[in-house]
Amino acid sequence: MGDRQQELVEVIASAAAQLVEVVKVSGDGAQRFRKDSNGKLEWGNGTNAPDVNLYRGSSDELKTDDLMDASGYRDNNVNTASTGTNFTAGTYNLSSTSTAYTLATPTVGDIVDIHQTSTATGGITVTCQTTNETYDGTNDIATFNGVNDHLSLKALSTTRWAVVSNEGGVAFS
């Protein structure tokens, strides 16, 4: 075999945010994937308009306007929580023997990830800050019962946290 020459496809768009690539499957009524000249990627099911995206938010920031489920997710900006911590948007490790934490009043769109990394068992609690705040509309206390429990939350309003994922034995009351 001889040397293979690499081929480069260069697209020069006439404007920012101009679509430069689209993908449809035969019979689709809408695009399954599209990319614009800013590098924004969008995906859909082929029936409806694309409903999830990934794009450059600002310098050194990759952003989505939607929820993301990343197996093996790792955040290099993890906060180690201490007793009384008011969790705001971010990722927190419950890595001490402290047993009581507070979830700050949400701002719509905030994402909070809480991981129990401590080997302490038997009830590390994260309580909503005010009496009218809830997890999914009913409960205001999340109890982590064992190492590797993980709770991912998204603020739907200033009083309601949606449970995006609950891995392990996190219980609500």
C-alpha positions in Angstrom: 0.0 0.0 0.0 1.1 3.5 -0.7 0.9 6.6 1.4 -2.6 7.8 1.9 -3.3 11.5 1.7 -5.5 13.0 4.3 -8.4 14.9 3.0 -9.7 18.0 4.7 -13.2 19.3 4.2 -13.3 23.0 4.8 -16.6 24.8 4.8 -16.6 28.6 4.5 -19.9 30.0 5.6 -21.1 33.4 4.5 -22.5 34.2 8.0 -22.3 33.2 11.7 -24.8 30.6 12.8 -25.4 29.5 9.2 -26.1 25.7 8.9 -23.2 24.0 7.4 -24.2 20.3 7.9 -27.5 18.5 8.2 -28.4 14.9 8.5 -31.8 13.2 7.8 -32.8 9.6 7.3 -34.9 8.8 4.3 -38.6 9.5 5.2 -37.7 11.9 8.1 -39.8 15.1 8.4 -37.1 16.9 10.3 -33.3 16.9 10.8 -31.7 14.4 13.2 -28.5 16.4 13.4 -27.3 19.8 12.3 -24.1 21.9 12.8 -23.8 25.6 12.3 -20.9 27.8 11.4 -20.4 28.7 15.1 -19.8 25.0 15.8 -23.2 24.6 17.6 -24.4 21.0 17.4 -28.1 20.1 17.6 -29.9 16.7 17.6 -33.5 15.6 17.2 -35.5 12.4 16.5 -36.2 13.0 12.8 -39.8 13.8 13.5 -39.7 17.0 15.4 -37.2 19.9 15.3 -33.9 19.3 17.1 -34.4 19.5 20.9 -30.9 19.2 22.4 -27.7 21.1 21.7 -24.0 21.5 22.6 -22.1 24.7 21.9 -19.3 27.0 23.0 -20.7 29.2 25.7 -17.6 31.4 26.2 -13.9 31.1 26.5 -13.1 27.6 27.9 -16.8 26.7 28.3 -18.8 24.0 26.6 -22.5 24.5 27.2 -25.9 23.0 26.6 -29.4 24.4 27.2 -30.6 20.9 28.1 -29.9 18.1 30.5 -26.9 15.9 30.0 -26.4 12.4 31.2 -22.7 11.6 31.1 -21.7 8.1 32.2 -18.5 8.4 34.2 -19.0 12.2 34.6 -16.1 14.0 36.2 -16.1 17.7 37.2 -12.7 19.2 38.0 -14.4 22.0 40.0 -15.8 19.8 42.8 -16.6 21.4 46.1 -16.0 19.5 49.3 -19.0 20.3 51.5 -18.8 21.1 55.2 -21.6 21.2 57.7 -24.1 24.0 57.0 -23.0 24.4 53.3 -25.7 26.1 51.2 -25.4 24.2 48.0 -25.8 26.4 44.9 -25.2 25.5 41.3 -22.2 23.1 41.1 -20.9 19.7 42.2 -20.4 18.8 45.8 -18.8 15.8 47.6 -20.2 14.8 51.0 -16.8 13.6 52.2 -16.8 14.3 55.9 -18.7 12.9 58.8 -20.9 16.0 58.8 -24.6 15.0 58.7 -26.6 18.1 57.8 -26.4 20.3 54.8 -28.7 22.8 53.2 -29.8 23.3 49.6 -29.8 27.1 48.7 -32.9 28.7 47.2 -32.8 27.7 43.5 -32.3 30.0 40.6 -34.2 28.6 37.5 -31.8 26.4 35.5 -29.3 25.8 38.3 -27.8 22.3 38.2 -26.6 20.7 41.5 -24.8 17.4 41.7 -24.3 15.9 45.1 -22.1 12.8 45.7 -21.6 10.9 49.0 -17.9 10.0 49.0 -17.8 9.5 52.8 -18.0 6.0 54.2 -20.4 7.3 56.9 -23.8 5.6 56.7 -27.1 6.1 58.2 -28.4 9.5 57.2 -26.5 12.4 55.8 -29.3 14.9 55.0 -29.6 17.8 52.5 -32.6 19.9 53.4 -34.3 22.6 51.2 -33.6 26.1 52.6 -37.2 27.4 52.9 -40.4 25.6 53.9 -42.0 26.1 50.4 -39.0 24.6 48.5 -39.3 20.9 47.4 -37.7 18.1 45.5 -40.2 17.2 42.7 -43.1 19.0 44.4 -43.5 17.1 47.6 -40.5 16.4 49.8 -37.9 18.8 51.3 -35.3 16.4 52.7 -32.9 14.1 50.8 -31.1 11.5 52.9 -27.9 9.9 51.6 -27.5 6.4 53.1 -24.2 5.1 51.7 -21.0 5.7 49.9 -21.5 6.4 46.1 -25.0 7.7 46.5 -25.5 10.4 43.9 -28.3 13.0 43.3 -28.5 15.3 40.3 -31.0 18.2 40.5 -32.2 20.9 38.2 -34.0 24.0 39.4 -37.4 24.3 37.7 -38.5 27.4 39.7 -37.4 29.3 42.8 -39.3 26.7 44.9 -38.9 23.4 43.1 -35.9 21.2 42.3 -36.4 18.4 39.8 -34.6 15.1 40.5 -32.7 14.5 37.2 -31.1 11.3 38.5 -30.9 9.4 41.8 -28.3 6.7 42.0 -27.9 4.6 45.1 -30.1 4.9 48.1 -31.0 8.6 48.3 -34.4 8.7 50.1 -36.8 11.6 50.3 -39.1 12.7 53.0 
